Amino acid sequence: MKIARFAIFYFLLNINFFLFAAPAHAEGEFRTNYQTAYTIDANGNAAVSQQITLTNNFSKIYANSYVLTLEGKQPEQISATQNGNTIPIDVQQEDVKTKITLNFSEALVGKGKSRTFEIGYQVKQVATQNGSVWELTIPKLAAAETVDNYALVVSVPKAFGNPAYISPQPKSKTASENNQNFVFAKDDLTRAGVVAAFGDFQVYDFNLVYHLQNPYQQHGETEVALPPDTAFQRVYYKEINPMPESIRIDEDGNWIAKYKLDPKQSLDVNVNLSAQVFSEPQQLFPNENSSTKDFYLSDSKYWQVNDPEIQELARSLKTPRNIYNFAVNYLKYDYSRVRDDVARLGAKNALARPNEAICTEYTDLFVALARAAGIPAREVNGYAYTNNPQIQPLSLVADILHAWPEYWDPDLKAWKPVDPTWENTTGGIDFFDKFDLAHVAFAIHGKSPDFPLPAGSYKSPNSPQKDVSVQFGQLPATRKSTLKIESTSSALILPFKPSQLHLKLTNSGPVALYDIPVVLETINAQIINDVPKSIKFLAPYSSDSIDITFKIPFSIRGKPSVIKASSQDATMEYNIPVKQSYIIQFAFVFVAILFLFVALVFTPRLLVKVGHILKK
């Protein structure tokens, strides 16, 4: 399986952020207090206000100037004031750094004396709109050891929508008439900055190509995995060309499409779909208690659950959070291994070679430790949105896919995705407590660590063409599937003779249908076989069938016989086509046969009796 595995810097979705440098004084000479506010406007631009208080720790040491260095986009409309009076500033631009020097006109001498001043500036595009989501990035607090107190307030327009995720979690949240406000403290921002997304969901449009080949001289079959529904995503299929023979759902929830190929045939399957990604689990289909499936705790060649070292670690870590933190902190991402032909190490080798990890090693280690701790876990392969320039070159010739783990959360009653790779590579953004809107599942690996292959892995030999194309999209106009019921029956239907009725249920819409009830009613007919009361799964534009065996009673009075099938909004009424002439003919034939039988049985006996009488 050719999968380009990688780490993704989610900061780089909005890469131009700012790092606050240490003030130009020796540590310990002053106590510093920062009150910082980011007010985001409707276009994603920020008005930044910093109220800074310097307090002398010594009687003979005081500050006559202050230097603030901003890194990233060039700030605009920079100003500084103290007690309403303008403070002279000097601004120097060096590459991506902006150095702001404040010169104070008065010396403030004396231990415990404080000076409070404000710095303000404008920053463009702190928040950017990607598809249906506004994404916001605010930098971490650099040189935190020189800052005694720090508070950050981020104000975002209500028009951006509800927060889909925020990392780290704010200390508090308030709302005004037009804005929603989030408050963070120093200890929240020393490891990573604020990353947030606003909106109920994100939509991605995909064009996928599957290159199928039959190298043999006889007819053959092959299967491919189509992106499925999960608790966190809903897929809308616009086109599958050509349509497969069938689409089934496997034990992991993968959608498996089957194609028949002629001898030596090559076939390209083109799939066009939209994926709606949620930050919270959705009740798209009935949840199953996946913890009852033994294979989610089993050992495999990449998930060495029974290995003594993994068993010992699992006993000490115990919980999904601890296992996640261990993977984040123990492994180190190796950018030299980011290529499409890299060998997968597996959990045991990841422990032995922690400096050689990529996303599969973070995932394999989490899955193995979770299973060893008795926590059902599995791997997901799929697409993850990023603008990381270290990854982008691969997309020119290959398909960038990502791997992340899921574990079964009994409280959510859903598979919960987490991404230890991204927390490691982003420097601490939390992808455990709150997942993002950037991951789209292509294939789920629980029963097998290798199969099915995800989209983007079905390549032509010696061809590096790109088979996964994606862009931000909008929800399609048609988002509901309708069901159609058709029927075919036996050519000749006669009383007392079992007959067949074949029902074909077709999903004519873009989304899958689940647990479809099928209700059968009869008039003057009897169904004599066991018929399923529901269909578990019906993929977009696909069909399933139900076979019915029935009998009708003997009648020459012309009573109608009907079988009615209904499901959701679809109904089918089958009037059993029994012609009265057939019944009359059948009755006459039956009577004639009966008389013939009587004649054959009783006539010889009667002749014998007559003979005896005549002899007497």
N, C-alpha and C positions, 0 to 999 in steps of 0.2 A: 504494500500500500504506500503510494507516494504522497506523503503529507508534509507540507512545509510547517514545521512546528516553530513557535516563536513566543516571545514575551511581548507584551504590549504596554506602552507607557500611556496610560489614560490621560495623564497630564498633557500629552502632546495632541490631544483633541483640541486643546486651546493652549498651544505651547508657549505663547508669549505672556508669561506671568512675571511677577516681581518678587525679588528676594530682598528683604530688609537687612541692610548691613549693620554691623555694630557701630555705635556712635564713636566719634573720634575722641576718646578719652580712655584712660586706663581703667580696667575692671576694678570695681570696689571703691572708686573715688566718688561715685554718685549712685544714688538710687534712681531708677528709671521707671516711669509708669506710662504705658501707651493705652490710649483709647482710640481705636481705629474703626472707621465706618466706611463701608462700601454701599453706595446707593446706586442701584442699577436702573437705567431707564428702559423705555419700551424697545429701544434699538440694541440693547445689550451693552451700552457704554456705561462706564462707572464714574461717579464723582466720589473721589477718595478724600476723606478727612482724617487727619491724625492729630490728636491732642496729646502732647508729650510733656511730661513733668519731670524735671531734673532736680534732685534734692542733694545738697552738699553733704558728704559724709565727714569732711574735715573742715576746720576753720580757715585754713590758709590756701585751700585749693578750690578754685571756682572755674566755671566754663565761660569763655568769651566768644566761643563759636561752637557750631554743631554741624556735623556732616552726615548726610543721609545718602546712601547709594541705592539706586533702583536699577534692577536688571531686567531686560526684556524690551517690551514696546516703549517707545519714547513717550513719557508723560507730557501732557499739554497744560497750559494755563496754570503754571506752578505759582503758588503764592505762600507767604508766611506772615503771620501776625502774632502780636503779643498785646493783650489788653486792648485790642482794637486798633493798635498801631502797626504799620507795615514794618517788617523786618527785612533789611537788605539781604538779597540772596545772590549767589553766584552759581550758575548752572554750567556744567561741563559735560559734553557728550563724548564718550569713548566707546566706539563699537556699539555694543548692545547695553552699555552701562550709562546711566545718568547720575552724575555726582552733584548733589545739591548742598551748598555750604551756606549756613546762616551765620551772620555776624551780629552779635548782640552789642548794642550801644552802651549798655550799662553793666558794670560788674556787680555780681551778686555774691557778697562775701559773708561767710559765717556758717558754721556747722548747723545743719538742719534747715538752712534757707532753701526755698524752692523757687523754681522758675517754670511757668507753664506757658507754652506757646502752641500754635496750630500751623500745620502744613497742609495745604490742599492742592489737588491736581486732578486732571481728567485723564482717563484711560479708555481708549476705544476697544470695543469688542472683548470685554471681559467675559461676557456671555455670548454664545453663538447659537443660532437656530439651525439644527440639523434635522431635516424631516419634520416630524411632529413634536420634537423635543427641543427645549432650550437647555444647553449645557453650560455650566458655570465652573470656572476654576480660579481659586484665589490662593496665593502662595503660602507656603509654610513660614513660620517665624524663624529666620536665620539668626545665628549667634544668640540663641535664647538665654545663654548663661549671663549675658550682659543686661538682660531685661528682668526687672523684679516683678512687675505686674503687667499683664497684657489682656485686653479685652477687644473682641472683634464683633461688630454688628454688621450683618449683611441684609440689606433690604432689597427685595425682589418684587416686581409688579405681580399683582394677583393674576393679571392677564396671561402670565407664563403658564399657569395651571398649578395643580398640586405637586408637591415634591415627589418624584418617583423614587429617588434615593438621595441621601446626603451622607457624606463621609468627611470627617467624623460626625457623630450625632451631636447636635447643638445642645448646649446647656438648657436653653429655653427657646420658646417660640411665641411671638406675639403677632397681632395683625392690626393694621390701621385701615383706613378707608380704601386705599388703593394698593397697599403693599403688604407683604408678609415678611416678618423680620426674624432673623435667626442669630442667636448670641453664642459666641464661642469664647473659651478661656485659653490661657497660655498653655496649659498642659494638653489641650486638644490639638495644638498646632505646631508642636516641636518636631514631631516625626513626619508629618505630611500636612499639606494645605487642605483647603476645603474643595471638595469636588461634589457637584450636585447636578441633578437633572430634574427638569420640571416638565410635566405632561403625564397623561395617563398611560401612554404607550408610545412605542416607536414602530414605524413601518419601513420595511426594506423590500425592494423589488429585485427578484433574482431571475437571471437567465442561466440555466444549467444545461450542459451537454454531457450525455453519457455515450461513450464510444464502445459499442458491443461488437464482438467478433466470434464467429464459430470457425475454428481452424480445422475442423474434421470433415470427412466426406459424407457424414450422415447428418440427419436432422438433429437439432439439439435445443436445449432450453437453458436460459440463464436468468438470474434475478438481480435486481438493483434496488438500492434503498432510496426512497424518495423522502425529502424532509417531512417529518411528521408533526402532528399536534403534540404538545406537552402541556404540563400545568402552567408554563410560563410563555407559551407561544401558540398562536393560532395561524394556520396556513390556509391561504386562498389560492387555489389553482386556476390559472387562466387557460393553460394549454398543456397537454401532454401529447406529443406527436412523434411517432405513432402511439396510439393507446395500447397498453399491455393486454395480454390475455386475461390477467386478473391482478388484483391488488389485495394482499392480505396483511393483517397486523400480527407481528410475532410477539413472543413473550416479554420482550423489552419495550414494546410499543412502537417498533420500527414499522414503517410502511414498505412492504416488499412487493415490487412489481415484477411479474413474470413475463418474459418474452420468448417466443419460439423463433428459432433461426434456421434457415435453410443451410445445406452444406456449403461451407466456405463463404458464408454471407457476412458482410460487414453492415452494421446498422447504427446510425446516429439517432439517439432519442433526445429531442429538445423539450425542455420543461420550462415553463414560465409561471412564476408564482409570486405572491406577496406574503410576507411573514409579519404578523402583528406581535410584537414582543412586549410583555408586561413585566412590571417590577414586583408584582404580587401574584401568587398562584390563583388561577381562574378555575371555575368549575365548568370546564369545557366538556368533560366527559366523566362518567362515573369513576371515582377513585377506587383503586384496588389496594388491598392490604399486601403490599409487595414484600413485607417482612416475612411472609409465609413461604416465599420462594427460596429454597435452600441454596440455589446457585448464586444468590447475592452475598453469600458468606463463604463461598468455596474458594479453593486454591487454584491458581493457574500459573502458566509459565512467566507471566509478568507480575502477577499478584501472589507472591509466595507467602500465603497466609500462615502456613505451618512452619515456616522458618523460625528457629529458636530466638534469634535476635529480634525479629518482627513481633513474635509473641510476647517477648519480655517488654519491648517498648509499648505495645498495645495495653498491657496490664497496667503500666504506669501512667499512660496518657488518658485512657478510658473514654473521653468524650470527643465528639466531633470538633469542638472548638479547640481543645488541646492538641488534637492530631493536626488540625489545620495550622495552628501556630507553630508546631514543630516543623512541618514541611516548609513553611515560609522562612523560618529562621535558620534551619539546618542546611538547606540546599542553597546553592549559588548559581545564578543563571549564567550559562556559557554561550555567549553570542557567536563563538566560532563554530558551534554545532547547529546553527540556524541554516539549514539547507534541506533540500527535498529528499536526499538519499541517506540521511543519518540513521544509524542503528538505534533501536529502542533498547534502553538499558534494563528497564524493569525495576521493581521496588528494591530488591536485594542489592543490585549493583548501584542503585542510586544512593543507598546508605553507605556503600563502600567508596563511592566516587562522587561526593556531594558537590564538588566544584564543576561538574560536567552536566549539570541539569538543564533541560529545557522543559517545555510544558508537559510532555508525556511523563517525565520523571516526577514532577510535582504531583501529577494526577495519579500515577501508579503507586507512589508512596502513600498518598492519602487513602486510596482504595484498599491497599493491602492492610494498612494499620487499622482502618475502620472495620474491615471484615474480621480481622483478628480480634478486635475488641467486641465483636458481636453486633456491629452496626451495619446493616445492609448498605452497600455502596456500589457504584458503577462509574464508568467513564462515558463522556460525551465528546464526540468529534463534531466540529461545526465551524461556522464562520464567526469571526469576532471583528467588529469594526475598529480600525485604528488608522491614524495618520503618522505612525511612527516611521521616520525616514530610514531607520535601520532595517525595516522590514519591506518597505515599498519596492525596492529593486526586484525582489522575488516575484512580485505580482506582474511584472512585465512578461514573464515567460512561464510562470507556474500559477498554482492556486494556493493562496495563503489560507491554511486551515489551522485550527487551534484545538486544544484538548483541555478539558476541565472535568473535575469530579462532581458527582451528586451523591447525597446520602438520603436515606428514607427518614423523614421527620414525622414521628407518630403524632405530634401535636397538629402540624399542618395537614397531615394525611396526604402528603405529596413528596415527590423527589425534590430536594432542595439543592440547587446548584451553588457551588462556591468556586473561587478561583485563587488558589494560593500562588500561582505564577504571577498573576497581575499584582497582587499585594506586594510581592517581593520586588518586582521590577518598577513599580510606581513609588517605591520608597515608603509604603505604609498605608495606602488607601485601602479601606476595609471592604473586602469582597466576600465576607462571611455573613455578617449581620444583615446586610442589604445588598442584593445583587443589582446589576446595572441593566441597561436596555440595549447593550451592544453585542450580546451573544445570541446566535441562532443555531439551534441543534440540527445537524444533518443526519447523524447516526448515533445510536445508543448501544453501548457495549456493556452488558451485564452478564449474560450467559457465556459469551465469548469475548476475550479481550481484543480480538482482531476483526470480527465480522458482525454486521455487514460493513462493507466499505462505504464511506460517505461520498456524496457528490463531489466531483473534482478529482476522484481517484480512478475513474474509468477512462483510461487513456489509450490512444492509438500507439502502437510500437514506434519508438524513436521520434515521437512528436511531442514537443513541450508546449503545445498550444494551451491557451487559457480557457478553461471550461466553466468557470464560475464568475459571472459578472453581476455586480450589485450596485444599487444606488438607493438613496432615500426615496420613499414613495408615499403614496396616499392610499387610504383604504379603498378597495375597488367599489364601484357602484353597486354591484351585485354581491351580496355577502350572505345570502341564504340559499340553501339547497332545497329543492322540491323533489318529492318522490313520485315515481310513476309505476303503476302496476299493470302488467300485461299477462295474458294467459293463452295457453294452447292446450288441446285436449286430445283424447283418443279419437280415432277416425269414426268408429262405430260404438255407440253406447247402448247397451241393452240391459233390461232389468236383471237383477240377481248376478250380473257379471261385473267383477271389479273393473273399474275404469280409471284412467290417469288424467290428472289436471296438473299442468306445469305452470307455476307462477313465476314471473320474472319481475324483480323489484329493481328499478334503476334510479340511481342518484344523479339527477340532471344538473346539479349545481356545483359551485366551486369549493365547498367545504365538506368535510366528512360528517357522516351521521352515525350516531352511537345508540346501542340498545333500542333498536327500532321495533316497536310493538307490532305484531301482526295478529289481527282479530279475524276469525273465520266464523261465518254464520251460514246455516243451511236451511233450505225450505224443501221438504219432500226429497231429501237426500241424506246419506249417512257417510261420514268420513271414517274410514276403517284403519288408517295408519296413524302413527305418532307424528304430529306436525309441530315444529318449533314455534314457540309463542313470540319469539323476537329474533332479530338479526343483530349480532353484537357490533358489527362494524361494516360500514359501506363507504368506500373511498369516493372522492369526487369523480363524477362521470363514469362510475363503474356499476356493475350489476351483480346481484346474487339471486338465487332461485330457491323455491320451495316446491317439492313434489307432493301431491295429494293423491291418495287412492280413495275412491268413493264408490258407493253403490246407490242405485235408485230402486224404489219398490216397483213391483208389477202393478200396472194400472192401465185400463183401456178407457178411462174416463177423461183423459187429457189434462190431468193436474200438472201444473208447471213444477219443474225441479230447478232449484237455484243454489249456487254457492257464491257467497259474497265475501270478499276480502277487503279489509280496511287497515290503513296504517297512516298515522299522522293525518295529513289533509288529503291523502290519496284513497280512492275507493275503486273497486272493480267488482262488477256484478256479472257472474257467468250464468247465463240461462242454458241449462243442459239441453242440447238439441236432440231430443228423443222424438222422432216422428211417429205419430199415432199409427200410420200404416204399417211401420215396422213392428209395432207391438201387436197389432191385429194379425199380421202375417206370422209373427212368432207364436201367437196363441193358436192359430189354425195348425201350424206345423207341429206344435207341441201336442195338440189334441189328436192329430193324425198319427203321430208316433205312438201316442198312448194307446189308441185303438189297435194299431198294428201289433203292439206288444201284447195286448190282451188277446188278440186273435191268434197270435203265434203260440201263446201259452195255453189258452183254454180250448181252442178249436180241436186239437187232437184228442183231448179228453172227452169232449162232447161227442165226437164221432165214434169213439169206443163205446160210450154208453148207448148210443143209438143202435149200434150193431148188436149189442147184447139184447136189447129190447126186441129187435126184429127176429132174432134167433128163437126167442121164446114164443 
